[in-house]
Amino acid sequence: MRKSFWPGFFVATLTLLGGCSTLDKLNPFSTSPTKSKPAELVQLTPVVNLRAVWQASIGASEEFVFTPAVIGNSVYAAARDGSVARFDDGRQAWHISAGQVLSGGVGSDGKLVVVGTPKGEVLTFDAASGKELWRVRVSSEVLAAPVIGDGLVAVRSGDARIYGLEAADGKRRWVYQRSTPALSLRSHAGLTLAGRSVLAGFPGGRLVSISTANGAALWESAVAIPKGATELERVADVTSNPIVTEREVCAVAYQGRAACFDLNNGNQLWTREITSSAGLDADAKAVYVSDDKGAVQAFDKSNGSSLWKQDKLFMRGLSRPLVLRDTLSKYVAVADYQGVVHLLRTEDGGFAGRFMTDGSAVSADPQPARDGLVIQTLKGGIFALSAK
């Protein structure tokens, strides 16, 4: 049996093999009347001018999540209706139709543009012209943006397999597969490249480093340990992308923990109890997490101790936080279910600025850009924002 819920900015379903049960207790975005109302936004006197450098439109995401790819001054974006486009400083360089429904993307390295379909097709286009180069099929729907590096296109399918495809022609180099729990979240969790390895979080709270050369697991560590009397209570999945700093990789699990590990060997550095479906980011001093109650929390990157907590965005369905590197890491941005982008001070979590997009939810992770960040909304609005 498969039951689905639409949480506004985040699509997730629970796949249960056998039996039926309510999923409200596992849904942090449930519309049940017993749920608390989202916090109203407080009046803000901005200290930073968070503004749109440019904006464009690509088409609606609907039930899927599309993450824009930012390469230099170019932004590659996709939509459910098959639209794929490139924008250079906001000017549309090309726009094509894939001729079918899309469900995942966009991955790009500035040479290739890669998207996926609900039927498990991986479509690859030339980044300069939009011309199709090759297509291959994997075992299940593609819900996350592929990643490209080391001559490889790494693609995650909905059945938790990871495919390493040759960037030149799509030929399969390897496939990584592991067993998963009977009950797991269906999410748009993707992959993170770190040199010659691919980092991926899995159902059951596991984080794995996979060799780009042959698909072998280099190491495996536990972000969270499932606990509880029932399978529902034991869901502890990594539903967001791991993030990599100089020597560490950090990840967070739903109904689990945030944890950082040594990038080379997977040795655990620290953990903190927290639940997050959205994800995390980090700078030289701290790890920032959007939890499932709408709070943004900061932890010391060296030992996991609490630094601050911003809880005035209660139940507003926050996106993954994004540290703005071009502001000397003074600010971290999060977006919410109404398409509002909030800028917080990394020093203490206080509000520094705010920007209203098109009023629709931000379902994709905010992406770093040269002058700030790029946001894609559920309606398909693309906003390049600058914080100065």
N, C-alpha and C positions, 0 to 999 in steps of 0.2 A: 504494500500500500504506500502511496506517496501523498502526503499532505503538504500544501504550500501556504505561505503567508506573504503578504506584500507589506513590508515594513516602511514604506515611504521611500527612503533613499537607498535601501539595501535589500537585495533579493536573496532570500534563503529559503530552502525547503528542507524538510527532514525526510529521509528515506528510511522507512522501517520495514524490515524483512519479517513479515508475519505479525499478526495481531494488530489492534488498533488502540490508540490512546490519545488523550488531549495533548496538544503541543503548546498551549498558552504559557505554561510555566517555563518553557524553554525559549520563548520568543520575547526578546527584550523590546521589540517594537510592536507588540500586540495592540490592537485597537479595542480590546476588551474594556467595558465600562469601569472595571475595577482599577484600571491603570491610571496613574497620575497624569494630569494635564501637563503638556510641555511648558516650561517657564516662559513667561513674557519677557521680551527684551527690555532691558533697562536703558534709560537715556544715557547717551555716551558723548563726552567731549573728546573727540579724537586728538591724539598727540602725533599721529602719523597720517599722512594723506594716502589712503589706500584707494587707488583709482584705476579705471580701465584704460589701458594703453590702446587696445583695440578689442573689438568683439565681432563674432561671426556666428553662423548657424550651420549645422550639419544634418539635423534630423533627430527624431526622438529615439531614446533607448528602449522605452517601454519596459518589458520584463527583464531585459539584459543590462549589463554594465559595460560601458565603453570608456576606456582610459585614453586620453590623448597622449601621443608621443611627441616630446619636445626635443628637437635636435638643432642646436644653434638658434637661428631666428625663424626656423620652420616648425610648424605644428601639423601633425598628421592626425586626422580624426575619422571616426566611422560611426554609422548608425544602423539600427535594426533593418531598415528598408534596403540595405545594400550599398548605401552611399559611402564612399571613401574619398577624402579630399586632403590636399596640402595647402596650408596657408603660410605665406612668407610675410612676416610683419603685418599680419592681418589681411593681406591681399591674397585672394584665391589663385594659386598657381595652376592647379588642375582639380577636376572633380570627375569621378567615374562611378558607374554602378556595377557592382559585382554580379548583378542579375539574380540574386537570391538573398534570402534573409541571412543576416549576420548575427552572431551571438557573442563574439569576443574580439578584443583588439584594443588599441593598436600597438603592434610591436614594430620598432624601426631602429636602424643604426645609421640612417642617413643615406643608405644605398638601397635597402630593401624596406618594404612596408608589408606587414603580415597581419592578417585577420583570420578569424575562424567562424564556422557555421554550426548550427544546431545538429547537422548531419555528420559532423566530424571532419569536414573538409578544411584544409589549411590553404588559404589563398595568398599568394605572394606577388607583389607588384614592384615595378621599378620606381624608386623614390623620386627620380628626376622627372619622369613622364607619366607615371600612373599605368604604364603598360603591364599587363599580366605576364609574369615570368614562368611560374609553375604552380601546380596545385597537387596536393596529396590528401589521402584520407587517413585519419587516425580512428581509434576504436570507439570514441564517444564524442558528444558535443564539446565544443571548445568555448569555455565561459570566461577565460582569462586572457590577457594580452600575452602573446608569445614574447620571448626575449631573444636577442641576437648577439652573438659574440664568439670569438675563437673559431670562425668559419662554420658556426652552428646556429640553427634555429631551434630553440627549445620550446616545446609546446606541451601544455598540460591539458589532458582530456578530462571529461567529467567523471570518469571512473577511477580517478586518481593515478592514472598512468602518466608518465612523462616521456616524451619522444624527443630524441636528438636527431634532427634532420640536417643534411648537408645544405648549407646556405646556397651553394651553386645551383643545385638541381632538385632539392627536396628528397633525395635518396636517404633512406633510414640508416643512421649510423648506429643507433642503439635505442632500446626502450627500457625504462626503469619501472618496475611494478612491485608493489608490496601489498600485503593483506590489510584490510581495513575493518573497523568494527561493523557490526550489523546495522547500527544506527549512526548516521553521521549527517552533518550539515552540508547541504549543497550550496556552494559559495563560488565567488569569482576570485578566490585566492590564486595568485599567480606564482611567479618564480623570480629569483634574484640572482644575477650573475656576480661572481666574485672571482676574477681572474680566470682560472681554468676549472672552475667548479660552478655548479648550479645549486642554489639553496632553496629548499622547499619544505613547507610545513604540511602536516598530514592529519587526518582524523586520528583521534586518540592522543593528540598532543605531542607528536613526534616532529623533530626537525632533523633533516637529512642533508648532508653535503654530497653531491653527486659529481663524479668526474665528467667533464665535457668530452674527454677523449674516448671513453668506452662505456659510460653509464654506470660504472661501479660506485657503490656507496663508499665514500672516504671516511665518514664517521656519522653517527646517529646519536642524538641526545633527546632528553625529555624536557619539553617546555612545560607541560602539565601532566599530572598523573590522574586519570579518571577515578572518580570516587563517588559513592552513593549506592543506594540499595537497588535501584532500577536502571535499566539501560538509558532511559531519558535523563536521569540524574548524572549518569556517567559520560554523557557527551562532553568532551573536552577537546575540541578541534582547533587547529590553527587555521583561521579563516581569512588571514591577511598576509601580505608579503613580509618576509624577514627583511631587516635593514642591516646594512653593513657599514661599520666605521673603519678606522685604520686597522685595528687588530681584533675587533669583536664583531659578532653577529648577534642581533637581538630579535626576539619574536614574542608574540603574545597569543594566548589561547582564550577561546570562549569558555566560560565556566572553569577557568584555570588560573594561569599565572603569566606574568611577564618575566622573561629571563634573558640573560646575556651569556654568551659562550665564547671561548677562545676560537677564533676563526680557523686556526690551523688544525686543531685536534678535537674540537667540540667539548672541551672541558668546561663545566659550568662555572661561571664567575659569581653569579648571584641570581636569586629569584624573588619575586614579590607576588603575593596573592592579589589578583585583579581579574576581572572578566572583560574581554573586549572582542567585538566582532569587527571593529573598524581598523585597528592597527596602531602603529607607533612610528616615531622618528627620533633622531638623536643628533646632538652636536657634540662638541668636545667635552662638555661638562655634564650633560643630562640626557635622559631618555624620557620622551613625552608620549603619553598614552591617552587615547580617547576611550573612556570606559563605557559600558553599556547603559549607564544611568545618565550619560550626558556630561560627565565631569572630565576635565583634562587634568591629568596628574603628571608631575615631574619627579623623576627619581635620579639620584646621583649616579652617574654612569660607572663610577669606580666601585660602588658597593651596594647600590640599590636603595639607599636610605631616602626617605621622603623629603622633597624640597618644598613643594607647594601643591595646592589643589584648587582649581577653578571650578566651582559647582553652580554657577549662575546660568548654565546652559542646560539645566536639568531636562532630560527626556527630549532633547531637540534633535536626536538622531545624528550625532556628529560623524563627520568623515574622519579618516586618518589625519593626524596632525602633520604639518609640514614646516620644518624650520627654514626660514628665508635666509639663505647663505649670503646674498648680496647686501644684507643689512648687518653684516658682522654677527650673525646669529643672535640678534637682539630680539627677534620676534618669531613666533610660531603661529601658523594659520590653521584654522579648522573651518569647515563649512557645515551647514545644517540642512534639515528637511525642507526649509523654505527658501533655500538657495542663498542664504546669508553667509558671507565670509567674515569670520571674526579674527582679528589680529590680537594676540596676547603677548605680553612681555615675557621673554624667557627668564628674566630675573626673578619675577614674583607671580606670574600668571595674571596680572592685571590687564584689563582691556586697554588696547592702544588704538584700535581702529575698526571700521566695519564697512562692508560693501554689500549692497543688495544686487543680486544678479537678475534673473528673469522670474523669480518667484517659485521655480520648481526645484525639486530636491537635487542635491549634488550626490550622485550615486557612485562616481568614480573618485579615485584618490587624486587630490590636488597634485600637480606636477611642478617641479622646480623649473624656472626659466631664468634667462639672463638678467632680467630686471625685476624678478619677483616670482610669480607663479601663474599657472594656467589651470582653469577650472572648466569642466564640461558638466552641464546640467542635464537633468532627465529629459527636458524638452529639446536638447541638442544645442543649447547655447554654448559657444566657446568664448571665454573671457580671459584675456591676458591682463593680469593685474600687476601694478607696480606699487611698492610701499616706500615712499620718500617723504 
